[in-house]
C-alpha cells in the first residue's frame, strides 16, 4: 500500500534507476558545459563570466541536465535542471565533483555557488564544485502562480486561511501539472542522474539545512552510490511540520536570549539593564512598528521587517554587533539598520528556511503573490508532507508558537497554513531516511542553532542507522562550516578530502 501511494504521488521507493532501461538516456547524457550567461547569475556577482569568485579557475560554467518529470513513467515528459560548476583549481589528485546544496527549500544553488564559491576554495582545489537549482526553483522549471491571485470576497472578509487558499489556487492554475513532481525524493533522484552525468561513481555532497534532508533522502534511495557526505545544520526527520515550527520558535527565542545577554554586558547596550527589561524593550518595538510602521527612503519598516532583521542577525554571531547598532539606531527613531539587516540573508547557506525568509499571507497585498522562491518553498514543503492545517487549527498554532516565542512565534505560525487547500496531495515518504547500507556520514550540529536545533542531528544519525558521526560546534548560528571556524572546517575538509571521520563526541568552539 505504501509503495502504491508513493508511485501515485510521484515519490520513489528504493531506487533502481541505473538498471532501468527506460532511464538509460538520462544516465548516459553528455553535459554541454559553457560559460554562464547573463541570465544565470548570483545576487552579488555582476557577471559570472567576468568576475569569478576568488580561487575559480577559468570562471563558472553552466549546463542543463535532462531528467524525467515522473521517474515511474520517464516517457511522459522531461524537466531541465540548471547546473553550475567551478573546476578544480589544484595540481593534485582530483577527487571528482562535490555537489553543494545551500538549503531552502526554494533557494537557488546556482546563485549560491556563484556568490559564495570562495568559501569552499580549499575543497575546490581537488573537487569540481557543482551546485544546481532543484526542480521547481530558480532556473529549473520554477513553480509559477501567475502575477496576481483572485480578488477577495465581495463582502470584504478575507481571513488568513482564505488568503492562503487563494494563493494556492493560483499555484494550481499555473503549475498544476508540475506540483506533484517537485518533492524531495524526486530531487534526490535528479542528484543521482547528476552524479552519472559528471562521471562520478559515488556522490560526494555538502548540504546545509534543508540540504541535509535532501542528502539523507539520497542516501536512503541510493545507499550504494553515497560517497563522502556532510550534513551541516541538520533537519530533524522525526518531527512533523507542526513540531518543527514549535522547535524553531524555541530555537530563535533561545538565540535572542543569548544575544540580549551578550548585549547587556557591553557599554551602550540599547536594551536596558537586565534580561526582563531587554525582552520588554524588544517587544515594545514590535508593537510600535505594528501600530505605526516607519519609512526609510520610501521603504516601509513594520513589525515583520523588524522580526526578519532579528532573525537574520541570529543566523551568525558575527552579525550581533550590527544588530546591536541597528537597535541603537531604532531607539533614536532611525530604522535604517533594521531595514538593512532584514534583507541580508539572501546569499547565506540555509537562510531560506525556519519560518523566515517568507512574507506571511497577512502581509501580502489583496491580489499580490509571495516572491517566487517562497512559492517554491511552499510547493516543495507541501509535496513533502501529508499535513493540511486550516482555519480551525490556526488559533491553537498561534497560541503555542507565541508561548514558545512572543516575537518569532506570530510570524512562524502562518507557515502552518501554507498547505491549506494545496492543489495536490502530499505524503511523508521523505521523512524515511534509513540508510544502513550507506557509508557513515559527517553530521555537523551547532549547540545554539536557531533554525535547526542541535538535537536534530542526533535524531538524524539514529534514523540513518549507518554509524554516522556528529561533530558538535559549541557556538551560535546556522551552517557552522560557513562561520569560518577553523576547527569545524578542518574536520569537514579532512573528511571530504581524505575520508577521515572525527571520533565520536568530538567538538569545536
C-alpha positions, 0 to 999 in steps of 0.5 A: 500500500505504501509503495502504491501511494508513493508511485501515485504521488510521484515519490520513489521507493528504493531506487533502481534507476541505473538498471532501468532501461527506460532511464538509460538516456538520462544516465548516459547524457553528455553535459554541454558545459559553457560559460554562464550567461547573463541570465544565470547569475548570483545576487552579488556577482555582476557577471559570472563570466567576468568576475569569478569568485576568488580561487575559480579557475577559468570562471563558472560554467553552466549546463542543463541536465535532462531528467524525467518529470515522473521517474515511474513513467520517464516517457511522459515528459522531461524537466531541465535542471540548471547546473553550475560548476567551478573546476578544480583549481589544484595540481593534485589528485582530483577527487571528482565533483562535490555537489553543494546544496545551500538549503531552502527549500526554494533557494537557488544553488546556482546563485549560491555557488556563484556568490559564495564559491570562495568559501569552499576554495580549499575543497575546490582545489581537488573537487569540481564544485557543482551546485544546481537549482532543484526542480521547481526553483530558480532556473529549473522549471520554477513553480509559477502562480501567475502575477496576481491571485483572485480578488477577495470576497465581495463582502470584504472578509478575507481571513488568513486561511482564505488568503492562503487558499487563494494563493494556492489556487493560483499555484494550481492554475499555473503549475498544476501539472508540475506540483506533484513532481517537485518533492524531495525524493524526486530531487534526490533522484535528479542528484543521482542522474547528476552524479552519472552525468559528471562521471562520478561513481559515488556522490560526494555532497555538502548540504546545509539545512534543508540540504541535509534532508535532501542528502539523507533522502539520497542516501536512503534511495541510493545507499550504494552510490553515497560517497563522502557526505556532510550534513551541516545544520541538520533537519530533524526527520522525526518531527512533523511540520507542526513540531518543527515550527514549535522547535524553531520558535524555541530555537530563535527565542533561545538565540535572542536570549543569548544575544540580549545577554551578550548585549547587556554586558557591553557599554551602550547596550540599547536594551536596558539593564537586565534580561526582563527589561531587554525582552520588554524593550524588544517587544515594545518595538514590535508593537510600535512598528505594528501600530505605526510602521516607519519609512526609510527612503520610501521603504516601509519598516513594520513589525515583520521587517523588524522580526526578519532583521532579528532573525537574520542577525541570529543566523551568525554571531558575527552579525550581533554587533550590527544588530546591536547598532541597528537597535541603537539606531531604532531607539533614536527613531532611525530604522535604517539598520533594521531595514538593512539587516532584514534583507541580508540573508539572501546569499547565506547557506540555509537562510531560506528556511525556519519560518523566515525568509517568507512574507506571511499571507497577512502581509501580502497585498489583496491580489499580490503573490509571495516572491517566487522562491517562497512559492517554491518553498511552499510547493516543495514543503507541501509535496513533502508532507501529508499535513493540511492545517486550516482555519480551525487549527490556526488559533491553537498554532498561534497560541503555542508558537507565541508561548514558545516565542512572543516575537518569532512565534506570530510570524512562524505560525502562518507557515502552518497554513501554507498547505491549506487547500494545496492543489495536490496531495502530499505524503511523508515518504521523505521523512524515511531516511534509513540508510544502513547500507550507506557509508557513515556520514559527517553530521555537523550540529551547532549547540545554539542553532536557531533554525535547526536545533542541535538535537536534530542531528542526533535524531538524524544519525539514529534514523540513518542507522549507518554509524554516522558521526556528529561533530558538535560546534559549541557556538551560535548560528546556522551552517557552522562550516560557513562561520569560518571556524577553523576547527569545524572546517578542518574536520569537514575538509579532512573528511571530504578530502581524505575520508577521515571521520572525527571520533565520536563526541568530538567538538569545536568552539 
